[in-house]
Amino acid sequence: MKVELKKIKNIAENNPIAIATMMSDNKPNIIAVAFAKVISEKEIIITDNFMVQTLKDLSFNNNVALIV
C-alpha cells in the first residue's frame, strides 16, 4: 500500500466523513457517515444508514465527493 493511501485510509477510517451526491433536480445532497473502510485507491465501503435519497441520487448520477 502506498504511503499516501495509508494516510488517507487512516484519516477516513478514524473520522466521520461526508458524502455529497447530486439529486435529479441538480441540488446537492450531503450526508454524514460514521464508518468507512478504505479497500483500495478506487474503493471505499461505507455504512448504509437510511440512505434513501443518496441511493436515488446514485442511480441518477454515480459521481460522489467525499469530504474527510
Order of alpha helices (4+ residues) and beta strands (2+ residues): alpha-beta-beta-beta-beta-alpha-beta
